[in-house]
């Protein structure tokens, strides 16, 4: 995972994954860091937690 070391960051990540799931998205951890967010045949790579939060706002998941 990408620099998610503090308990508050872990909680933010878990919350984001749940919010994405409610909108039909899957969030996959990347072994080299970051996350892939996928829905149907569309994917978006988010290298940092802030990017994941920004994308959640764009797709109205957060």
N, C-alpha and C positions, 0 to 999 in steps of 0.2 A: 504494500500500500504506500501511498505517497504522503509522507510526513504527518501521519495521524498518530501522534504519540501521547497526547494528553487525554485524560478522560473526557474533557469537554469536546475535543475534536472528534473523539470516537462516538460520542453521543450525537454530535451534529451529523456525522456520516451516517449513522444508523437511522436518524430521523430523515435525512435526505433520501436514503434508499427506500424507506417506507413510503415517502411522499411520491417518489417516482413510480413505485409499484402501484400505487392507487390510480395513477394516470396511465398504466399499461406499459411502462418502461422497465427494462431490466438494467441494473447497474452491475458491471463486471469489474472486479479488481484486476489490474494489469501487473504482472510480476516485476516489471521494470519501474513501476510507479505510475500512479494515475488510475483513471477509470474509463471504461467504455460504457456509454449509455446507449442502449439499443431499443428500437421499437420497429417491428416488422423488418424491413430491409434497410432501415436507416440507422446509422451509428454516429456518435459524436465522442471524440476523445477529450477528456478533461484532465490535464496534467496536475492540477492542484485542487484542493478543497474549495477554494474561492471560485474557481472556474466551474466546479460542479454546482455550487450555489447559484452562480450567475445563470447557468443553463437551466436550472430548475425554475428560476424566475421567468426566463424567456418562454418556457413551455407551460407556464402557469401551474407548475407542480408545487411550488412553495408560495 
